[in-house]
Amino acid sequence: MNRSEPEEKVEDIEIRLLLEALFVRYHYDFRNYSMASLKRRLRQARQQLGFATFSAMQESLLHDPAMLPRLLRYLTVQVSEMFRDPDYFRAIRENVVPHLRTYPSLKVWIAGCSEGEELYSFVILFREEGLEERTIFYATDINQEALQAAEAGVYALDRLQLFTENHRKSGGTSSLSDYYQAAYGRVSFDRTLRRNVVFSDHSLVTDAVFGEMQLISCRNVMIYFDRKLQDRAIGLFSESLARKGFLGLGAKESLRFSRHASDFDDFVREEKIYQRRAT
């Protein structure tokens, strides 16, 4: 349905007020997310949750705490897959892992971990490369339901063919079937994959650095941020990384226009893997 210009202006006001209410009431800050993407998702939420207006949605959000997780399902993107973009994981395995072997202990941050597919990809890769035992993995997201799903490590059986093919293309040295059990149309990944994992609520928008990392992977998260918020996130990663630590971004993301770009060198340019400069 095409909206008139006055209707568009009213909708924009309602959305700004909704986002402000979300921040003030629950401390989730989407105010600097890319508005075009955010507006599409909010319109879908309004329609599917049965609200006539964004003002009605805002009233529900303010007075009904159960509304928050329902809305976050639309505002936070939870679509991923294991070993997504296999060439990225192959580059980690072949180019980054040799450097990580020189550390007696490692900290790896999967920022925006969604429902855990990327986390388990890294844990399996590190197990195959003999680095898991010396590594603590931090899996963070702003969506509590996504974190719970990540911690459960259960996925639909029909996704396994893609996961397995990605693992093979990434240079996997074992069989993915070594790490899960299948039953009743679902697969459950082995609990031992979570023994060195810390799951935590963390927002790239409002939260601060929480540790020194040797590797940070944050892919397909910043594409939903505006330039100001992207710059904040990259600054956070720069502060979090040890000297000569590594940062992996998504295929459509870049440090190019960030004021923190000078903190990094290209390491595997085609896979958007960067290395923190020593000075």
N, C-alpha and C positions, 0 to 999 in steps of 0.2 A: 504494500500500500504506500503510495506516494504521500508525503506529508507536506503541508504548506510551510512556508518560512516561519510564521509565528508559532506553529506547532513544534517545529524543530527547535526553536529557541526555548520554548517551555520545557521540552524534553531535556535539552542540555542543562538547563537550570536544575531540573529534578535529579539528573544524574550526578551533578556536582554536589548537591545536597545529600544524596544517598551515599556517595563516597566519603563525604565529610562525616556523616553519621557513623559509617563503618569504622572510620579511624578513631573518632572520639569515644565511641562506645566500646569497641573491641580491640583497638590498636592495630588493625590491619590497614595498611596504607597503600591504596591503589590510585592515589590522586595524580601520580606522575607516570602512570602506565600509558602506553600508546592508546589514545582515545578511540581511534577507529576500531581497533581490535576489541577494546573494552566495551564499546557501545554494542557491537554485534553480540557479544556474549551476554550482556545485560538484557538486551531485547529478547534473546532466547530464554533467559531465566524468567523474565517477567511473564512471558507467554506460557511457559511450561509450568510455572509455579502458580499460575492462575490469578495474577494481579492485573487490574485494569490500567494502573498507572505506576510509575516509579515512586510517586509519593506514597501510595498504598504499601508498596514494598518497603519503603523506608520506615513507615509506622510499624510494620510487622517486625522489622529488624531491630528496632529500638525496644520493643516491648516483649518479644518472644525470642529467648536465647536459642531455641531450636531452629530458628531461621538462619543462624550464622552458618552452620555446616552445609545447609542446603544451598545457600548462595555461593559459598566457597567452591562447591563442585563445578560451578560454571565459570568462576573467575580464575581458578587455577587449573592449568592444563595438565592432565594426567595421562596423556597418551605417549607411550614409549615402547621400547622393545629391547630385549637383551642383545648386547653387542651391536647396537644400532650404529650404522655407518661403519662396517667392519674394518675399513682402511684406517679409521681413527684408532681403533684398538690395536691393529697391527703396528701402527706407528708408535703407540705407547710401548708395546712389547719389544719392538726392535730398536727403538731409538732412546726411549726414556728409561726403561727398566735397567739397562746397563749402568746408568748414572745412579739410579736408586740403590743398586746393589752396594754402593760404597758407603751407605749410611748404616750404622748399627741398629737404629730404630727409625720407623717411618710413621708419618701421619698423613692420611689422605682424606680430603674433604670432597664429598659428592654434594654439591650445593643445588637445591631444587631437585631432590632425589625422586620425587613423584612416588610411584608405588613400588620402587625398588629395583626395576630392571637393570638400570645402569650400575647400581651398587653391586648387585650379584655378579654382573659382568666383570667388575674390577676385582672382586674377591676371588672369583674363579681364576682370572688371569694371574693374580698374585700367587695363588696356590700353585698353579702350574709352573710359575717361575721361581718358586721357593722363597717368596717374600712374605707370605701371609702371616707367618708366626711373629715376625718382627714389626707388624703394621697394625695401627689402630685406624679404623675407618670411621669417619663422621658422616652420617647421612642426615641431611637437614631438609626441611620443607616448612612452609607456613601452614599447610593443610594437615590437621591432625588425623583426619580419616585416611589420607594418603600415607602418612607415617605408619599408621596401624596396619595398613595393607602391606607396606614394605616390610614391616617386622614379621608379618605372618608368612610372607614368601610363597603365596599360593596363586597360581595363574591358571587360566583356561587351557585345557589340553590342546585345543586347536591352534594355539599360538606356538606350540613347541617346534613345529616344522621350520618356521621362520627363525626362531631362536637358535635352533641347531645349525641351520645353514649359515647364519651370521657368525656363530662361534667358529665354525670350520673356516670361513673366509678370513676371520680375524687372526688366524694362525694358531688356533687352539691345539694343544698337544695331548688332550685327553678327549674322552667322549662326554658330551654334555649330560648324557643319561647317568653318568656316575654321580651326579649331584642332586638328583630328585627322585621322588617316587610318584607314580601315577595311579589314580583311582577315581572312579565315578566322574570322569570328564574333567578332572582337575589334576594339577601337578603341584606337589609341595617340595620346595627346595630344602635341602638338608640343613638341619639346625646348626650344624658345625660351621656353616658359612656365616653365621651371625655371632660367633663367639667373640670376635674382635671388633664388633660394630657398636657404635654409639648412635642411637636414633634421637634426634632432638628437633624441637620447634625452633626455627631461626628464620628471620626475615632479612633479606638483602636490602630492604627499604629502610628499616628502622634500627636493626641490631648492629652490634659492634663485633670486632675481631674477638675470637675466643681461643686461639691457639696458633702455634707456628707450624705450618704445613710444608711438606716436601712436594705435594701434588694436589692441585685443585682441579676438579672437572665440573664445569657448569655449562651445560649445553642446552640450547634452545629454551633458555629462560629469559635472557636479556632482549630477545626480539620483541617481547611484550612490553618493554620499558621505553620511556622516552629518553632523549639524549642525556638529560640531567641525571636521571636515575641509573642509566647505564654507566655514567661516569662515577657515580657513587659506588656501584657494585665493583667496578674495576679497581677503584681505590681501596676498597675493602680487601680484595684479593691480593693486591700489591702489599698491603700491610700484613696480611696473613702468611705470605709465602716466605720461607727461608731464602737466604741468598742462593741464587742459582736453582731455586725451586721451579716447578713447572705448572703452567696454567693451560687447560684445554677448553676451548669454546666450541660452539656449534658452527655448522657450515655457513650460516648466514650472519654470523656475528664477527666482530672485528674490534681490535684496539685502535684502529687507525685514527679515529677522530677524538679519542679520549685524551684528556690532559695528563693522564698517567701513562700514555703510550711509551714515553721515554724510560719508564721503569723496566721495560721488557725488550728482549730480542726475539726475533723470529727463530723458532727452533725447527719445527716441521711446518713450513708455511702453508702447504696445500691442505693440511689437516687442522689448521688453526691451533697449533700447539706452540706456546711461547715459554721462554725461560726468563725468570726474574734476574735482573742484572745484579752483579756482585756489589756494586756501589750505588 
